[in-house]
Amino acid sequence: MKRKMWVAALAVAAGCGTTDPTQLLTGKVDTTADAIAVRAVDGTRVVAAAEIADDSSFALAVPAGTYQLEMLTRTGVRTLLTSSGGGYAALTFQVCSPGAPWNIGQVGNPGGNLGSGSGQPPPPPPGCDNNTGSNCPPPPPPPPGCGPDSNGSDQSCPPPGCDANGSGQNCPLPPPPMCGPNQPAGSDCWPPPPPTCGSADANGSDCVPPPPPPCNTNSNGSACSDPCGADPTSCGCAQNEPNCWPPPGQNGGGDSSGMLPSNPPGNFGCTGG
């Protein structure tokens, strides 16, 4: 409930309501990091921010520009890093022309294979080779009591199931027909569904209320506005606490206090990047 209260503290700032195309970045944060929000910074300016969802995922939309990413946690601000020359450096990327959404993968503490990417999508796993059987899932086991036994003799198989045409054994009974206008109540049929409520129907009428209007979907595929979109600098702050996070540039950079994404982004739509 407290997280929802933060929305009430947000004020209109740059970037709210813009129609400029944005690059969508998604990912998931290690649950041990106690992350609250993620923000994209350009020097000392917070350009965009997004709250971390209950399942530790996030979706951050940034316009054209050059950015570093920072994770806002309960213990402070942590810069997102990338592997560089046997060590770590602050992850920097440029958006020239936004493209398809990019998943930066799992974001966690330095170590393992995190941050070893080069800004390109990881290769897909090898497919199933029907000739050799490599990388193929094992065949499903036969149903109990069917197929050859230990002596190689066929055992009795259960009767075939219901086919696509609804014929054969083990098929469910068809549903009763819909009731017509002249059939009395209690007939062996399904009553028609209630109509959709109109503008003149009072509350409590025997009708189904119309669904709410859908959210407008913008060009990057995200629907509805992010609660941090109104004021990125206060994203994740408690109510009446607009300055709970230090401004960009005051939390270090290329050291092990940062966090590593497993699939760091490169440049988007830039010549030579």
Secondary structure as GFF3:
##gff-version 3
##sequence-region A 1 273
A	DSSP	alpha_helix	2	5	.	.	.	ID=ss1
A	DSSP	three_ten_helix	6	9	.	.	.	ID=ss2
A	DSSP	beta_strand	23	29	.	.	.	ID=ss3
A	DSSP	three_ten_helix	31	33	.	.	.	ID=ss4
A	DSSP	beta_strand	35	42	.	.	.	ID=ss5
A	DSSP	beta_strand	45	51	.	.	.	ID=ss6
A	DSSP	beta_strand	57	62	.	.	.	ID=ss7
A	DSSP	beta_strand	65	73	.	.	.	ID=ss8
A	DSSP	beta_strand	76	79	.	.	.	ID=ss9
A	DSSP	beta_strand	81	84	.	.	.	ID=ss10
A	DSSP	beta_strand	87	90	.	.	.	ID=ss11
A	DSSP	beta_strand	92	95	.	.	.	ID=ss12
A	DSSP	beta_strand	102	108	.	.	.	ID=ss13
A	DSSP	beta_strand	147	148	.	.	.	ID=ss14
A	DSSP	beta_strand	154	155	.	.	.	ID=ss15
A	DSSP	three_ten_helix	232	234	.	.	.	ID=ss16
A	DSSP	beta_strand	260	261	.	.	.	ID=ss17
###
